[in-house]
């Protein structure tokens, strides 16, 4: 009887330790669609008791799975070649910490093309397994572009919903093939678009001549309800500024939504434990975005449970 009691106590202690183990080391292998989580994920985690986060990146803007692998090949052939910030190779990043989680994703303009994932994902998967065998590989499902993106008048005539449907299927199949967990950011973004009270409505398309009439920091009028950046002032190499219309990257609302779903999925928490709200964000809107993140997690059927 004493042996049984002792064994039960040991099991309970191990379970308690596991539940309280909320310190994560996370490395992203991606591009700007992974960079966008770095703004709000750290303060979200810091505001939740007992949650610690070390977050680092092996990201290159606009980088596909194929390019990440090509960079590995170049670095393996030439040790002086450092593709990540001119300072690191992927191997450097993989071996710099005992990572708990390593995320991977496809570049957005290929995300809806399932044929673009292989053999590059397999090559990277094996490389990560070789140099960071302790880490769990997790896939981030990226999101569809804003509804007024030119892609939807040339290639994907079914619009934003067609892009989302295709990228959803591609990521889900990839995760199923490798039995990996998914952070369904793209689903959360689409649920927010569908369910928000104020829907985004595309505005006027401005010519270069019309845009030249704006004076910084003045911006063209834009619709509420967007999760994507839209117009902003971009700096030229010569120091001057010009108006750029970004139809693919997340704005403050989108970045908060992304960070909420990353936190909840990686820490195994509900989004209602999140207390951090970005400066100048409406608390009611923040609550809505947290709920959309939770709804996405509840709705998405994971191909695999945590390894």
Secondary structure, 3 states (H helix, E strand, C coil): CHHHHHHHHHHHHHHHHHHHCCEEEEEEEECHHHHCCCCCHHHHHHCCCCCEEEEEEEECCCCCHHHHHHHHHHHHHCCCCCCECCCECHHHHHCCCCCCEEEECCCHHHCCCHHHCCCHHHHHHHHHHHHCCCCEEEEECCCCCCCCCCHHHHCCCCHHHHHHHHHHHHHHHHHHHHCCEEECHHHHHHHHHHHCCCCCCCCCCCCHHHHCCCCCCCCCCCCCCCCEEEEEEEECCCCCEEEEEEEEEECHHHHHHHHHHHHHHHHCCCHHHCCCCCCCCCHHHHHHHHHHHHHHHHHCCCCCCCC
